[in-house]
Each structure stands twice: as C-alpha cells, then as structure tokens.
Amino acid sequence: MTTELTYLALTLILALVQIFLPAGARTAEFGSKWNAGPRDETPEAKKPLTGRLERAQANLYETLPLFIGAVLIAHVIGASSALTVWGAALYFWGRVVYVPLYAFGVPYVRSLVWAVSLAGLVMVLASLFFV
C-alpha cells in the first residue's frame, strides 16, 4: 500500500473516531435512556464540548470526500510524488490536531491547523495536474 493510501486509511479511521466522540458526548449529556430510545427529537447540546465535537466532525466531512477522491485519482493515474505524500500527511495530521483544538475551544491556532490540512488537500489535488 502506498504512503498516500495509508494516510487515506488512517483518515477513515479518524472519521470513525469522530463519529464516536460526539456520540459519546451526547450520551453523557442526554443519558443512556435517550441513546437507547428512538431519538425522534434530539435536544440541542447545552455543553460546549458536545457541540464542538459535532462541529469538528461536520468540518471533517466537508473536505473528506475531496481528499478521498484526490488520493484515489492520484493513485490510479500514478501521480504519486513527494507532493502527494506531503499533502496527504499534512491533511491527516492537520485533521488529527484539529479535533482537540476544536474540542477545547482554542481559537486562531485551530484555524491555522485547519489551513495546514487544507494546504495538504490542495497539494494532492495539484499533483493530479503535474503527472
């Protein structure tokens, strides 16, 4: 497996983790009875951590399809290079660091880390045109 595909697999594991983080926070906030029930109505989160974890998850899901597509296209067309490896690494590690920064409400640095992950995505996309 290439380095880029490894980072893609790790990013998918991160996405799975980010499913469970807000789910656990919601269960802690609303109780196991709510979690085991039909959840026809989900109350608005009152604890900041719950809402932050939900927003961090949504933020990942905004760029994840683009990252998946870019890495797979790069793999299929044989565009693997230092640009794709560094891009995939920046995207993945940026997303990893982003979660706790968002969860703990760290301003500015969180935005900078998001920009680093976006730069990684752009690097992988750019590599598609320099084959």
The 8 nearest C-alpha neighbors of each residue, nearest first, counted from 0:
[[1, 4, 5, 2, 3, 8, 6, 74],
 [2, 0, 4, 3, 5, 74, 79, 6],
 [1, 3, 5, 4, 6, 84, 0, 87],
 [4, 2, 6, 5, 1, 84, 87, 7],
 [5, 3, 7, 1, 6, 2, 8, 0],
 [4, 6, 2, 8, 7, 3, 9, 1],
 [7, 5, 9, 3, 4, 8, 10, 87],
 [6, 8, 4, 10, 5, 9, 3, 11],
 [9, 7, 5, 11, 10, 6, 4, 12],
 [8, 10, 6, 12, 11, 7, 5, 13],
 [11, 9, 13, 7, 12, 8, 91, 6],
 [10, 12, 14, 8, 13, 9, 7, 15],
 [13, 11, 9, 15, 10, 14, 16, 8],
 [12, 14, 10, 16, 11, 15, 17, 9],
 [15, 13, 11, 17, 12, 16, 10, 18],
 [14, 16, 12, 18, 17, 13, 11, 19],
 [17, 15, 13, 19, 18, 14, 12, 20],
 [16, 18, 14, 20, 15, 19, 56, 13],
 [17, 19, 15, 16, 20, 21, 14, 22],
 [18, 20, 22, 16, 17, 21, 23, 15],
 [21, 19, 17, 23, 22, 18, 16, 24],
 [20, 22, 24, 52, 23, 53, 19, 49],
 [23, 21, 19, 25, 24, 20, 26, 18],
 [22, 24, 26, 20, 21, 25, 19, 27],
 [23, 25, 21, 27, 49, 22, 26, 28],
 [26, 24, 28, 22, 27, 23, 29, 21],
 [27, 25, 30, 23, 29, 28, 24, 31],
 [28, 26, 24, 25, 30, 29, 23, 31],
 [27, 29, 25, 26, 30, 24, 46, 44],
 [28, 30, 26, 25, 27, 33, 31, 34],
 [31, 29, 26, 32, 33, 27, 28, 34],
 [30, 32, 34, 33, 26, 35, 29, 27],
 [33, 31, 35, 34, 30, 36, 29, 26],
 [32, 34, 36, 31, 30, 35, 29, 38],
 [33, 35, 31, 32, 36, 26, 30, 38],
 [36, 34, 32, 33, 31, 37, 38, 30],
 [37, 35, 33, 34, 38, 32, 39, 31],
 [36, 38, 39, 35, 33, 34, 40, 32],
 [39, 37, 40, 36, 41, 33, 34, 35],
 [40, 38, 37, 41, 36, 33, 42, 34],
 [41, 39, 38, 42, 37, 43, 33, 36],
 [42, 40, 38, 43, 39, 33, 44, 29],
 [41, 43, 40, 44, 29, 45, 38, 25],
 [44, 42, 45, 41, 50, 46, 40, 49],
 [43, 45, 46, 50, 49, 42, 47, 25],
 [44, 46, 43, 47, 49, 50, 28, 42],
 [45, 47, 48, 44, 49, 50, 28, 24],
 [46, 48, 50, 49, 51, 45, 44, 102],
 [49, 47, 51, 50, 46, 102, 52, 103],
 [50, 48, 24, 52, 51, 47, 46, 21],
 [49, 51, 53, 47, 52, 48, 44, 54],
 [52, 50, 54, 48, 102, 53, 49, 55],
 [51, 53, 55, 21, 49, 54, 50, 102],
 [52, 54, 50, 56, 51, 21, 55, 57],
 [53, 55, 57, 51, 56, 52, 58, 50],
 [56, 54, 58, 52, 57, 53, 51, 98],
 [55, 57, 53, 59, 54, 58, 17, 52],
 [58, 56, 54, 60, 59, 55, 53, 61],
 [57, 59, 55, 61, 56, 60, 54, 62],
 [60, 58, 56, 61, 57, 62, 63, 55],
 [59, 61, 63, 57, 58, 62, 56, 64],
 [62, 60, 58, 59, 63, 57, 64, 65],
 [63, 61, 65, 60, 64, 59, 66, 58],
 [62, 64, 66, 60, 65, 59, 61, 67],
 [65, 63, 67, 66, 62, 68, 60, 61],
 [66, 64, 68, 62, 63, 67, 69, 120],
 [67, 65, 63, 69, 68, 64, 120, 70],
 [68, 66, 64, 70, 65, 69, 63, 71],
 [67, 69, 65, 71, 66, 70, 72, 64],
 [68, 70, 66, 72, 71, 124, 67, 65],
 [71, 69, 73, 67, 72, 68, 66, 74],
 [72, 70, 74, 68, 73, 69, 67, 75],
 [71, 73, 75, 69, 74, 70, 68, 76],
 [74, 72, 78, 70, 71, 76, 75, 77],
 [73, 75, 71, 77, 72, 76, 70, 78],
 [74, 76, 72, 77, 73, 71, 78, 70],
 [77, 75, 73, 78, 74, 72, 127, 130],
 [78, 76, 74, 75, 79, 73, 130, 72],
 [79, 77, 73, 130, 76, 127, 80, 74],
 [80, 78, 77, 83, 73, 74, 81, 84],
 [81, 79, 82, 83, 78, 84, 126, 85],
 [80, 82, 84, 83, 85, 79, 86, 126],
 [83, 81, 80, 85, 84, 86, 122, 126],
 [84, 82, 123, 86, 80, 85, 81, 79],
 [83, 85, 81, 87, 86, 82, 3, 88],
 [86, 84, 88, 82, 87, 83, 81, 89],
 [119, 87, 85, 83, 122, 89, 123, 88],
 [86, 88, 90, 84, 85, 89, 3, 119],
 [87, 89, 85, 91, 86, 90, 92, 84],
 [90, 88, 119, 86, 92, 116, 87, 91],
 [89, 91, 116, 119, 87, 93, 88, 92],
 [90, 92, 94, 88, 93, 89, 10, 87],
 [93, 91, 95, 94, 89, 90, 88, 96],
 [92, 94, 116, 90, 96, 91, 95, 112],
 [93, 95, 97, 91, 92, 96, 90, 116],
 [96, 94, 92, 93, 97, 98, 91, 13],
 [95, 97, 93, 94, 98, 92, 99, 100],
 [96, 98, 94, 100, 95, 99, 93, 109],
 [99, 97, 101, 100, 96, 95, 102, 55],
 [100, 98, 102, 101, 97, 103, 96, 95],
 [101, 99, 97, 105, 103, 98, 109, 102],
 [100, 102, 104, 98, 99, 103, 97, 105],
 [103, 101, 99, 51, 104, 100, 52, 48],
 [104, 102, 100, 101, 105, 99, 48, 51],
 [103, 105, 101, 102, 100, 106, 51, 109],
 [104, 106, 100, 103, 109, 101, 108, 107],
 [107, 105, 109, 108, 104, 110, 100, 101],
 [108, 106, 110, 109, 111, 105, 112, 100],
 [109, 107, 111, 110, 106, 112, 105, 100],
 [108, 110, 112, 107, 111, 100, 106, 97],
 [111, 109, 113, 107, 108, 112, 114, 106],
 [110, 112, 108, 114, 113, 109, 107, 115],
 [113, 111, 115, 109, 114, 110, 93, 108],
 [112, 114, 110, 116, 111, 115, 109, 117],
 [115, 113, 117, 111, 112, 116, 118, 110],
 [116, 114, 118, 112, 117, 113, 93, 119],
 [115, 117, 90, 93, 119, 113, 118, 89],
 [116, 118, 114, 120, 119, 115, 113, 121],
 [119, 117, 115, 121, 116, 120, 114, 122],
 [86, 120, 118, 90, 89, 122, 116, 117],
 [119, 121, 117, 123, 122, 118, 90, 86],
 [122, 120, 124, 118, 119, 123, 125, 117],
 [123, 121, 86, 119, 125, 120, 124, 82],
 [122, 124, 83, 126, 86, 120, 121, 125],
 [125, 123, 121, 126, 122, 127, 69, 120],
 [126, 124, 122, 127, 123, 128, 121, 129],
 [127, 125, 129, 123, 128, 124, 122, 83],
 [126, 128, 125, 124, 129, 73, 78, 130],
 [127, 129, 126, 125, 130, 124, 78, 73],
 [130, 128, 126, 127, 125, 78, 124, 80],
 [129, 78, 128, 127, 126, 77, 76, 79]]
